[in-house]
Amino acid sequence: MVERGHTGDAALPDWLEPEPMRSCFTPREWAAYLESDTMGDEEVALRRNTYTGRPSGSPQFVEWAESRLGRTLTAQPGGRPKKAASAAASGEGQRGLFDE
């Protein structure tokens, strides 16, 4: 119903403000946008961040948000973190313990 109001096919509900839509798009332009099958780079990035729960903004903004929130917001490599190399894993084991 909201889309129909913005495209001029129906009256806007009382609770829906016509601005900023009316100053950015004509009803015909908005209808064409909704029917379009293509997205711009900004729209793709916004959708990707929305789906993953990440903030959308410049790298400087994300760094600022991370520092303010005290948490990592950028995407991290997937999978389990690598284990630190231990002496046993490196082949050292107990070699050298009893050398004189």
C-alpha positions, 0 to 999 in steps of 0.5 A: 500500500505504501508503494502505491501511495508513493507511485500515485496509484493510491492515497497516502495513509495518514501516518506516512509523510510524503517527504522526502520521497516527493522532493526526490522522485516523481511518482512515475520515477519511483514506479520505474525504480521499483520495477527496475531489475538492476541495482547500482554499486551503492545499492548492492553494498547497502544490501550486502551490509544489511544482510550481514548486519554490518554498518554501511559507510566509508572505511573511516566511518567504520573505524570510528564506529569500531573505536566508539563501540569497542567491537569489530564491525568489519567482516572477518575471514570465515572459519575457525581461527588457526591454532598457534604452532606448539612444540609438539606440532612443530616436531620438536616434542621432547627432543633436547630435554635430556641432551647433555 
